[in-house]
Amino acid sequence: MSEYLKMVDTLKKRYKIAASSTDWLGLPLTIFRTGGKEEPPILVTAGAFGVEVAGVYAALELIVQVDIERCVYILPSRDPTGLQDASYVLSKMLGDKIEVNTTLDVVNTLREEGAEIIIDDSEIFLAALKGVGIAVSNFLDAYDATEIIRNKLEKGGYGESLDGMRILVVSQMPEIEGVGVSGRFNTIFVHENKILTYEALSFDIIPEISFLKTFIEGQEFGMVIDLHEGKTPAFYIAMSENPTSSEYTLLYLVLDQVRSYGLNLASLEMLNTLKLEAVDEGAGYGKGICGLADHLSPKSYAFAFTTSLREPLELRVKTLLTATLSALNAYAVARL
């Protein structure tokens, strides 16, 4: 059992559970309730992408540290299978002990188990095992490998064989602490020749997304925070719309905390390259950066906090935890 699964099991014994389900592999999707009883509640989620582990660990720590009268709901991982290593996932799928340490090990195991090979070229290997796709690249990380699959779909030729398929893209990030070569997955879905992720909240075809949407639709949130990591070298906050004066207040309090912690904030130029309209160093707005923020911004304050994958894991976790606690405390004190 992974560290994440052990921690969730422990927290279930100590904290209230607002909603629960399981993902496609049978791993727990759990929304914890903490804080007080004051409304409207706050929602914090993490782990929409399996390689973004710092947000998950920050969310788990947040469950323990929240100390405000506002009700706070926390979904630590939206993709618990993505957090597992390839050995665990393959063993669970095949019902037998499988040990893989490299991308070549993954490929060889898929071949030996008779997986249906769909793509096998110099860029990427993609095979379907029991109806689930597993994509491996020897030199591209999970983000770039996903773009290769997207490009191949756009050029045609794979739509019929991939439509409706869930694909686990092997992390291939040996330089990123906490991720590694085959230690995590990013999960994508193929729907009508398009790539969807757990960020695609406008779709109801993916059970894990439907779980979160069903919970959201039964609530009126005051603030929503989605925790992420990115390949950019600095921390930033993203929103869907131009922030209101109240949102500005929250933004500056959070950014001051992050800055005082000694971390770099994304420059105005960097924010523009991310297709965000910069409002200040470390903050910008624009559609398409965070699906949850896009989905909920008309109804609540909705932010995506993103820190850099380049930093050590402990620092990434601390940054996201500090930023989130700062936002929660500011929101509770201001009674917005």
ABEGO torsion letter per residue (X at the ends): XBAAAAAAAAAAAABBBABBBBBAAGBBBBBBBBEBABOBBBBBBBGABAABAAAAAAAAAAAAABBBABBBBBBABABAAAABBAAAAAAAAAGBBBBBABAAAAAAAAAAAGBBBABBBAABBBBBBGGBBBBBBAABBAAAAAAAAAAAAAAEGAAAAABGBBBBBBAGBAABBGAEAAABBBBBBBBGGBBBBAABAABAABAAAAAAAAAAAABBBABBBBBBBBABABBBBBBABBBBAAAAAAAAAAAAAAAAAGBBBBBAAAAAAAGBBBABBGBBBEBGABAAAAAAAAABBBBBBBBBAABBAAAAAAAAAAAAAAAAAAAAAAGX
